[in-house]
């Protein structure tokens, strides 16, 4: 099994590709989630059952009429 760092590198490259593709299509994309938090906050979140533990790594928004689904 690949190491965590190897798996993370693949995931990071995938996130970068997604962000680039969305940006090319007119979306504003920002990093979000555990990857942008400090180590103590990341560690604290790993010990909770809160739904806040499972947040997205990227958020994207596009100007235009708001829709709800």
N, C-alpha and C positions, 0 to 999 in steps of 0.2 A: 504494500500500500504506500502511495506517495506520502511524503511528510506534510505536516500542516502548511509549512511555508510554500511547498510546491503547489498544493491545492489552492492556497490563498493567491498565489501568483496567477493561476488560471482564472480564478474568480475575479481578481482585479482587472485582468485584461478584458474579460467579458463585460464587466461593468463599464469600462472605458469605451469599448466598442458600442455598447448600447447608448451611452451618453452622447457619443459623437454622432450616431445615427439619428437620435432624437433631435439634437441641435441642428443637424443638416435639414431636418424637416420643419424647423421653425419653433421648436419647443425650447423653453428655458429649463435647464437641468442643473440640479444642485445635489451634492452629496448630503446624506442624511443618515441617521442611525448610529449604531454602536461604533462604527469605524471612525467617526469624527469626535467621539467623546474621549475624555482623558482616561487613563488606565484605571484609576480608582473607581470611576463611575462605571466603566465597562465591567469591572470585577463585581461591583455591587449588583448590577443588573443581572448578571449570570446566576445570582443566588436567589432570585425571586420568581414567583409564578405569575407575576403581573403580565398582562398583555403588552405592556410597554417593552418587554424584552424582545418582542418580535416586531420590530419596526423596519421599514424599507431601507435599503442602502442608497437609493436614489429617489428624488422627487422631481417630477416634471410638470410644467404648466404651459399652457398655450393661450394666448389672447384670443378672445372670441366669445360668443354667447355661452353662458354657463349652462350646463345640462346636468341633470341628476339621473342616476340609473338605479 
